[in-house]
Amino acid sequence: KEKKVKEKKLSKKELLLLSIQAKKAKGTENKLEGEWRELEKSLALSNNAVAKIKDLEDFVKRCISGDQKKLALQVDLRKLQECKSAWGEDRQGHSSNMKFAIQTVEVVRTLLTVHAEALREVGKNAAAAAEARVEVVMTLIQLGFIDAAQAISDSLVAKTDKEARENLDEEVKELSRMQRAKLSVFSKSSPQFQLEHMGHLLPRPPPKVKDPRITTFTPDEWQRELLDVVDNRESALVSAPTSSGKTFISYYCMEKVMREKSQDGIVVFVAPTKALINQIAAQVYGAFHDKFGILTDAYRHRALSCRILVTVPDCLESLLLDPALSAWAQRIRYVILDEVHCISATEQGRLWERILLLINAPFLALSATVGAPEKFVGWLQSIKDLQKEQDPSGARESYKVRLVEHGQRWVDLRRHVAVDAPPAKGSGGVPTGLDAVVRWARLHQRPRVDHTSGVAQDGAELLHSLHPLASFTEANLSGCTIPDNLKFEPRDSLHLWQSMAEVAKKSPAGHAVKAREGVLARLDPQAFFQSNHQFVQKPEAITYEQEVKGEFVHWMQQGWREEAVQVLVAHDNTRIRGAAAGGAQSSSDEEEEEEDDFFAKRSDDEEEEGK
């Protein structure tokens, strides 16, 4: 006979704790529901769409942190309705600004990921889920994403539940018929819209392994390696692209030193320029207010009494060489060297070298552009080996230098060029000069380039966005290669595919490029992105970039120069010979003749002056 497993009886203490947790959860639920009723009233009285959406965003975060999933679903549904309403009104006069359309698609993606389980609920007690299903599918149809709506509709309701599927189909057809024309975003498909307007918002899969040392986010594997470096008091050269997440280790290092029992350890952050020092100083001051100090040629604040010093190389060298400050130097626990590639500079490089020799502490050398990092690490290790001879016991540090590399950029860069001069002083009262240009363009008032609109705003018409292929050279074309460091953002990949598809379409029948239309059809975003209900993720966008680049490289390798030049001209490239066919510039020969005439004239003028 099978033995019956006895259920473990909870102790009085455990029962009491469960009762307290239940009461606390109920109290949180009642409190949030009361606040939600008040928020609904205020939303009904407000006409400010941006403020209403922001209030809903803040409230849904509180619902999720309070584990109130049903209320969070309700709030997100209201947010979706507000975004659609704002887009419907804004679209009439500002169809080029996709701000509210982007927010609408973002909320749909949130509903399908964060509230995935709730959306699939069926039965008598699932009225909210049924409403959400209709709203999600209807929204995609209204935006014009029919294929995505069909895929999501099929996944939200099980095939065996025919009644629920029929109800969903009928409600969606009825509700979307009238509003589809009003809310369309003028894109061929959902993936194309995301590549064009939402590249900076594409999610990436979170790291699978969490680290208890970091609670604010889940670090990647290379970031966990950096945590180990600091915990073991080792040194490291960190080579990773800008905005990839390498600066976080500086703050982990600072926090670790601040928690030491001795309470006298110092962390020194070294940056090469005063502009960068000011930026870092503001961030450190915000995080470690009472422990912060700064030292530059122009400004000094608590330089010797602080525990986190932000400084420039020459000032740090002066401190380390001062015999009177030898006790202070012995308190240094870590030195963080930002933009360490500046060591290759002729003058400032000597400073960096002397600092590395003078510091008796482990360091973190950060850079996005280190050439031959293995050789550099070998040289850094030789310095630590020399210092270890002075400390055979290894009491101060481990004297090991690691190389931590990361090549993936998750934050895209958009290239711009200044194309127009400001009006003359007499015409518009605007003075000339670099400072005046910046003031006139009001760039200091723009926290970042507006990704949601292709139209210049706030006087920023001085900036014209450039496709990376605008910098493509004759050497690149002859070598049939795209440089590895010429990174695309998602919309760059889309535009390259569109220009190649257009050139292939116009090619005469029988031409080899014409035969590539089948390959280009497979690179159509609507066909390429079929997983995740056609919601694009960052790794998929990177794969798409590689595929599109590969097709263009194939064109160059096959010797289809004329067609390749047409593609480059479509992206404002004026550096390739033969671009005159696209009306972009004069021929190379004409340019050389103009250049010769210029230098000949200048030579004649100089000769005349000599006489």
Long-range contacts (C-beta under 8 A, 24 or more apart in sequence): 25-67, 28-66, 28-67, 28-68, 29-66, 29-68, 29-71, 32-62, 32-63, 32-66, 32-68, 32-71, 33-71, 35-59, 36-71, 36-74, 36-75, 40-78, 43-78, 43-82, 49-82, 49-85, 49-86, 49-89, 49-90, 49-100, 50-86, 52-82, 53-79, 53-82, 53-83, 53-86, 53-103, 56-82, 64-114, 69-115, 69-118, 70-118, 70-128, 72-114, 72-115, 73-111, 73-115, 73-118, 73-128, 73-129, 73-132, 74-128, 76-107, 76-110, 76-111, 76-114, 76-115, 77-111, 77-128, 77-131, 77-132, 77-135, 79-107, 80-104, 80-107, 80-108, 80-111, 80-135, 80-136, 80-139, 81-135, 83-107, 84-139, 84-142, 84-183, 87-183, 88-179, 88-182, 88-183, 91-182, 91-183, 95-186, 96-453, 96-454, 96-455, 97-452, 97-453, 97-455, 98-185, 98-197, 98-452, 98-453, 99-452, 99-453, 101-143, 101-185, 101-193, 101-197, 102-197, 102-198, 102-201, 102-452, 104-139, 104-143, 105-143, 105-190, 105-193, 105-194, 105-198, 106-198, 106-201, 108-136, 108-139, 108-140, 109-203, 109-535, 111-136, 112-136, 112-152, 112-533, 112-535, 119-156, 120-156, 120-157, 120-158, 122-157, 122-158, 122-161, 122-164, 130-164, 130-167, 130-168, 133-157, 133-168, 134-168, 134-171, 134-172, 134-175, 137-168, 137-172, 138-171, 138-172, 138-175, 138-176, 139-183, 140-190, 141-172, 141-176, 141-180, 142-176, 142-179, 142-180, 142-182, 142-183, 142-184, 143-183, 143-184, 143-185, 143-190, 143-193, 144-180, 144-184, 144-185, 144-186, 144-187, 145-187, 145-189, 145-190, 145-193, 145-534, 147-189, 147-190, 147-526, 147-534, 148-189, 148-190, 148-533, 148-534, 148-535, 151-533, 151-534, 152-533, 155-533, 188-525, 188-526, 189-525, 189-526, 189-534, 190-526, 190-534, 190-535, 191-525, 191-526, 191-528, 191-529, 191-534, 191-536, 192-494, 192-525, 192-526, 194-490, 194-535, 194-536, 195-490, 195-491, 195-493, 195-494, 195-525, 195-536, 195-541, 195-544, 196-490, 196-491, 196-494, 197-451, 197-452, 197-491, 198-451, 198-490, 198-536, 199-412, 199-451, 199-489, 199-490, 199-491, 199-541, 200-411, 200-412, 200-451, 200-489, 202-490, 202-536, 202-537, 202-538, 202-541, 203-537, 203-538, 204-410, 204-537, 204-538, 204-539, 205-537, 205-539, 213-252, 214-248, 214-252, 219-245, 219-248, 220-245, 220-406, 222-404, 222-405, 222-406, 223-248, 223-249, 225-402, 225-404, 226-252, 226-364, 226-404, 227-252, 229-364, 229-402, 229-404, 230-256, 230-334, 230-364, 231-256, 232-398, 232-400, 233-362, 233-397, 233-398, 234-362, 234-397, 234-398, 234-400, 234-401, 234-402, 235-362, 235-363, 235-364, 235-365, 235-380, 235-384, 235-397, 235-399, 235-400, 235-401, 235-402, 236-363, 236-364, 236-365, 236-401, 236-402, 236-403, 236-404, 237-340, 237-365, 237-367, 237-370, 237-373, 237-376, 237-377, 237-380, 237-401, 237-402, 237-403, 237-404, 238-364, 238-365, 238-366, 238-367, 238-404, 239-367, 239-368, 239-370, 239-373, 239-403, 239-404, 239-405, 239-406, 240-368, 240-404, 240-405, 240-406, 240-407, 241-368, 241-406, 241-407, 241-408, 241-409, 242-368, 242-409, 242-411, 242-413, 243-409, 243-410, 243-411, 244-368, 244-406, 244-408, 244-409, 244-410, 244-411, 245-410, 246-366, 246-406, 247-338, 247-366, 249-364, 250-336, 250-338, 250-364, 250-366, 251-287, 253-334, 253-336, 253-364, 254-284, 254-287, 254-288, 254-308, 257-307, 257-333, 257-334, 258-288, 258-291, 258-307, 258-308, 260-333, 264-307, 264-331, 265-307, 265-331, 265-332, 265-333, 266-306, 266-307, 266-308, 266-309, 266-328, 266-331, 266-332, 266-333, 267-307, 267-308, 267-309, 267-332, 267-333, 267-334, 267-335, 267-336, 268-309, 268-311, 268-316, 268-332, 268-334, 268-335, 268-336, 268-359, 269-308, 269-309, 269-310, 269-311, 269-336, 269-338, 270-311, 270-312, 270-313, 270-316, 270-335, 270-336, 270-337, 270-338, 270-355, 271-310, 271-312, 271-338, 271-339, 272-312, 272-313, 272-338, 272-339, 272-342, 272-348, 273-312, 274-298, 274-312, 276-338, 276-339, 277-310, 277-311, 277-312, 280-310, 280-338, 281-310, 284-308, 284-310, 295-319, 304-328, 313-348, 313-351, 313-352, 313-355, 314-351, 316-355, 317-351, 317-354, 317-355, 317-358, 320-355, 320-358, 320-359, 321-358, 329-358, 329-359, 329-360, 330-360, 332-359, 332-360, 332-361, 333-361, 334-361, 334-362, 334-363, 334-364, 335-359, 335-361, 335-362, 335-363, 335-364, 336-363, 336-364, 336-366, 337-363, 337-364, 337-365, 337-366, 338-366, 339-366, 339-367, 340-365, 340-366, 340-367, 340-370, 341-367, 341-368, 341-369, 341-370, 341-371, 356-380, 356-383, 357-383, 357-386, 360-387, 360-391, 360-396, 361-396, 361-397, 362-397, 362-398, 373-403, 373-405, 374-403, 377-401, 377-402, 377-403, 408-542, 409-487, 410-538, 412-487, 412-489, 412-490, 413-487, 413-489, 414-449, 414-451, 414-465, 414-489, 415-465, 415-466, 415-467, 415-468, 415-470, 415-471, 416-449, 416-463, 416-464, 416-465, 416-466, 417-463, 417-464, 417-466, 418-462, 418-463, 418-464, 419-462, 419-463, 419-464, 420-461, 420-462, 422-462, 437-462, 466-572, 467-492, 467-495, 467-496, 467-571, 467-572, 468-492, 469-496, 469-567, 469-568, 469-571, 469-573, 470-571, 470-572, 470-573, 470-574, 471-573, 471-575, 472-568, 472-573, 472-575, 472-576, 473-575, 473-576, 474-575, 474-576, 474-577, 477-556, 477-561, 477-564, 477-565, 477-568, 477-576, 480-553, 480-556, 480-557, 481-553, 481-556, 482-549, 482-552, 482-553, 488-545, 488-549, 490-536, 490-541, 490-544, 490-545, 492-545, 493-541, 493-544, 493-545, 493-548, 493-549, 494-525, 495-571, 496-548, 496-549, 496-552, 496-567, 496-571, 497-523, 497-524, 497-525, 497-548, 497-551, 499-566, 499-567, 499-570, 499-571, 500-548, 500-551, 500-552, 500-555, 500-567, 502-570, 503-563, 503-566, 503-567, 503-570, 504-563, 507-563, 512-558, 512-560, 513-555, 513-560, 513-563, 516-551, 516-554, 516-555, 519-551, 520-551, 523-547, 523-548, 523-551
